[in-house]
Amino acid sequence: MNPALLGLITIVVGVGGCVGYFYFSNLFLDKVLFPATGENAGRNINRANQIRPWLFLAPAIIALGLYLAYPVFATLWYSLTDRSQGGAFVGFANYSQMFDDPKFWEAMRNNMLWLIIVPAASTAFGLLAAQLTDRIKWGSFAKSLIFMPMAISFVGAAVIFKLIYDTRPVDSNQIGVLNAVWLQFDGGIGSFLFLRLIPGLLTLAVGALVAWAGWSALQRLINPGHAKHGIFMKALQVLVVVLALWGIYTIVMGLIGLATATLPYGEPQTWLTIPGWNSILLMIVLIWIQTGFAMVILSAALRGIPEETVEAAIVDGANPFQVFFKIKMPQIAGTIVVVWTTITLVVLKVFDIVFAMTNGQWETQVLANYMYNQLFVALDWGVGSASAMMIMLLVSPILIWNVYNARKEMR
């Protein structure tokens, strides 16, 4: 059957089925189950009105249970069983095997590194783009260009950047943009500027954002005014502080490595096979995509700042940097947190980019790719399901944090 015709039939049947369900279920409720006639008419009407919302919610509840709740419980069960033994219950043996696997810890380490760099860099670049594009006449066009990568799939972006990172033999023309640029460096002032100073400053900027996040969490943790948050929020703040300390240590070690590294000038590099740098190059793909998302949300937040506060600060003698960091930033702090946590959720589940570019080779493994390899390559459903539960465990606190903040704002 023609795909277009099949799609049209699916839409007609789906929409018609929904309309028919709601129409006939209401008809059955009002005419058969609780008819609004006779001595009990009032009571029947009240009962029908109590049941009616559940009739509307039932399809969604069934779909959520079938496609969300059931897979979670099934994955949990598979993580406690051994397929090679006919599905026998083995307890936490799969988790023990996973924890003994060096590739799992490599994936955890890389995921934490992604977790620190990508949300911080995407949010920072998005905020910078939002601030700058609001000050120029062609800002809307600039925003369109920055947002455009959001329309590209992760796999499509990975293919584009794989061509950018492409490597050809020494005596061949380099079609990879990065290698074509790399071959122009010879160790002079340009090499120091573009290969050491600018990357070092960018790394310092990311480190400053990480330190700010950790310091904010630490202040909330030790401030008596936030004692009412409860033990879960305290635990989450402790986790943020620990991750921030680990991130600062990683960034410091990266800066030391950047300062002391001996760079092989004049030789084309196979970038995706260089441990450490290849993970950074993979992160750039996701930063490139997510910066547009951060820019749009933060641009709307900046436009929502009352002009009176900015004008009052200018009248009081504040310079543009003071206006931005002391007036605007505090007023959009909630939006920054929302953008940060949203990108963090994307990072924790990142798979497409790594799978399409390296498939976890050369020390670029991440949790989602590790799960895929265990499930569909090694056919080890137990360890694969255990790694899936680990991803869910890491994602859950951030989801709960977002729900908590949303409810707090509604109150």
RAHU-V301784 format. One record per pair of residues at least 12 apart in sequence whose ideal C-beta (glycine too) atoms are under 8 Angstrom apart, sorted by sequence separation. I is the first residue (numbers start at 1). J is the second residue. D is the distance in whole Angstrom. If there is no record, write none. Layout:
I/J/D + I/J/D
This chain:
36/48/8 + 80/92/7 + 82/94/7 + 163/175/7 + 164/176/6 + 167/179/6 + 354/366/5 + 372/384/8 + 34/47/5 + 129/142/8 + 133/146/8 + 163/176/7 + 164/177/5 + 165/178/5 + 166/179/7 + 221/234/7 + 310/323/6 + 313/326/7 + 360/373/7 + 371/384/5 + 374/387/6 + 375/388/8 + 34/48/4 + 80/94/7 + 129/143/7 + 164/178/6 + 165/179/8 + 313/327/5 + 354/368/8 + 355/369/6 + 33/48/7 + 79/94/5 + 351/366/7 + 354/369/5 + 79/95/7 + 221/237/5 + 350/366/6 + 371/387/4 + 34/51/8 + 129/146/5 + 220/237/6 + 221/238/7 + 310/327/6 + 351/368/4 + 355/372/7 + 370/387/6 + 371/388/5 + 30/48/6 + 33/51/8 + 309/327/6 + 310/328/7 + 350/368/6 + 351/369/6 + 29/48/5 + 218/237/8 + 257/276/8 + 348/367/8 + 349/368/6 + 217/237/4 + 221/241/7 + 367/387/6 + 371/391/7 + 217/238/8 + 351/372/7 + 29/51/6 + 254/276/8 + 305/327/8 + 309/331/7 + 29/52/7 + 217/240/4 + 218/241/5 + 305/328/6 + 367/390/6 + 368/391/6 + 217/241/5 + 367/391/5 + 26/52/7 + 29/55/7 + 214/240/6 + 302/328/6 + 305/331/5 + 213/240/6 + 214/241/5 + 217/244/7 + 305/332/7 + 367/394/8 + 304/332/8 + 26/55/7 + 214/243/8 + 215/244/8 + 25/55/5 + 214/244/2 + 302/332/6 + 213/244/6 + 214/245/7 + 301/332/4 + 22/55/7 + 211/244/7 + 214/247/8 + 22/56/7 + 210/244/5 + 214/248/7 + 298/332/7 + 301/335/4 + 301/336/8 + 210/247/4 + 211/248/6 + 298/335/6 + 21/59/7 + 210/248/6 + 297/335/6 + 298/336/7 + 207/247/8 + 18/59/7 + 207/248/6 + 210/251/7 + 297/338/7 + 298/339/6 + 297/339/5 + 349/391/7 + 348/391/6 + 207/251/4 + 206/251/7 + 207/252/8 + 294/339/5 + 293/339/8 + 348/394/5 + 349/395/7 + 204/251/8 + 348/395/5 + 203/251/6 + 207/255/8 + 293/342/8 + 294/343/7 + 293/343/7 + 345/395/6 + 348/398/8 + 203/254/6 + 204/255/7 + 203/255/6 + 290/343/5 + 345/398/6 + 344/398/6 + 345/399/7 + 200/255/6 + 203/258/7 + 290/346/7 + 341/398/5 + 200/258/6 + 199/258/6 + 200/259/7 + 286/346/7 + 341/401/6 + 342/402/8 + 286/347/7 + 341/402/6 + 196/258/6 + 196/259/7 + 286/350/6 + 338/402/7 + 286/353/6 + 338/405/8 + 195/263/6 + 285/353/5 + 337/405/7 + 282/353/6 + 334/405/8 + 191/263/7 + 282/354/6 + 285/357/8 + 191/265/7 + 282/357/6 + 334/409/8 + 187/263/8 + 282/358/7 + 185/263/8 + 187/265/5 + 186/265/6 + 185/265/5 + 186/266/7 + 278/358/7 + 121/202/8 + 124/205/6 + 185/266/8 + 124/206/7 + 282/364/6 + 183/266/6 + 278/362/6 + 279/363/7 + 121/206/6 + 124/209/6 + 183/268/7 + 272/357/6 + 278/363/8 + 279/364/5 + 120/206/5 + 123/209/8 + 182/268/7 + 272/358/5 + 278/364/5 + 182/269/6 + 275/362/6 + 276/363/8 + 273/361/8 + 274/362/7 + 275/363/4 + 117/206/6 + 120/209/4 + 179/268/5 + 273/362/5 + 116/206/7 + 120/210/6 + 179/269/6 + 272/362/7 + 176/268/8 + 179/271/8 + 272/364/8 + 120/213/8 + 178/271/6 + 116/210/6 + 174/268/6 + 176/271/8 + 170/267/7 + 170/268/6 + 169/268/8 + 168/268/7 + 167/268/5 + 167/269/7 + 167/270/5 + 167/271/7 + 165/271/4 + 165/272/6 + 162/272/8 + 165/281/6 + 161/281/8 + 161/284/7 + 161/285/5 + 116/243/7 + 158/285/6 + 161/288/8 + 213/340/8 + 115/243/7 + 157/285/5 + 116/246/8 + 112/243/7 + 116/247/4 + 154/285/8 + 157/288/7 + 154/286/8 + 157/289/6 + 112/246/7 + 116/250/7 + 112/247/8 + 116/251/8 + 154/289/7 + 113/250/7 + 152/289/7 + 149/288/5 + 150/289/6 + 149/289/5 + 149/291/8 + 150/292/5 + 149/292/6 + 150/293/6 + 148/292/7 + 146/291/6 + 147/292/4 + 146/292/5 + 147/293/8 + 147/295/7 + 146/295/6 + 147/296/6 + 143/295/6 + 143/296/7 + 143/299/7 + 239/397/7 + 236/397/6 + 121/283/8 + 125/287/7 + 129/291/7 + 133/295/7 + 117/280/8 + 122/286/8 + 126/290/8 + 130/294/8 + 114/279/8 + 118/283/5 + 122/287/5 + 126/291/5 + 130/295/5 + 134/299/6 + 236/401/6 + 113/279/6 + 117/283/5 + 121/287/5 + 125/291/5 + 126/292/7 + 129/295/4 + 130/296/8 + 133/299/7 + 126/293/7 + 127/294/7 + 118/286/5 + 122/290/4 + 126/294/2 + 127/295/8 + 130/298/4 + 134/302/6 + 232/400/7 + 110/279/6 + 114/283/6 + 118/287/6 + 122/291/5 + 125/294/7 + 126/295/4 + 130/299/4 + 134/303/7 + 113/283/8 + 117/287/8 + 125/295/8 + 126/296/8 + 129/299/8 + 122/293/8 + 123/294/5 + 126/297/8 + 127/298/5 + 131/302/7 + 233/404/7 + 114/286/8 + 118/290/7 + 122/294/5 + 126/298/5 + 130/302/6 + 123/298/8 + 165/357/8 + 131/324/7 + 158/352/6 + 162/356/7 + 158/353/5 + 162/357/5 + 154/350/8 + 157/353/7 + 161/357/7 + 131/328/8 + 155/352/5 + 159/356/7 + 154/352/4 + 155/353/8 + 158/356/4 + 153/352/7 + 154/353/5 + 158/357/5 + 155/356/5 + 154/356/8 + 127/336/7 + 123/336/6 + 126/339/7 + 123/339/5 + 122/339/8 + 123/340/5 + 120/340/8 + 123/343/7 + 119/340/5 + 122/343/5 + 119/341/8 + 119/343/4 + 118/343/7 + 119/344/5 + 119/347/6 + 115/344/6 + 118/347/5 + 115/347/6 + 114/347/5 + 115/348/7 + 111/347/8 + 114/350/6 + 111/348/7 + 114/366/7 + 107/360/8 + 110/363/8 + 110/364/7 + 110/365/6 + 111/366/5 + 110/366/5 + 111/367/5 + 103/360/8 + 106/363/6 + 107/365/4 + 106/365/5 + 107/366/5 + 108/367/7 + 107/367/5 + 103/365/6 + 107/369/7 + 107/370/4 + 104/370/6 + 103/370/6 + 107/387/8 + 101/383/8 + 104/387/7 + 111/394/8 + 97/382/8 + 98/383/5 + 97/383/6 + 94/382/4 + 98/386/5 + 93/382/8 + 94/383/5 + 98/387/6 + 94/385/7 + 95/386/5 + 90/382/7 + 94/386/5 + 98/390/8 + 83/379/8 + 83/380/8 + 83/381/5 + 83/382/6 + 81/381/8 + 82/382/6 + 81/382/6 + 80/382/8 + 78/381/5 + 79/382/6 + 78/382/6 + 79/385/4 + 78/385/4 + 79/386/4 + 76/385/8 + 79/388/7 + 75/385/5 + 79/389/5 + 75/388/5 + 76/389/6 + 75/389/6 + 75/392/8 + 72/392/7
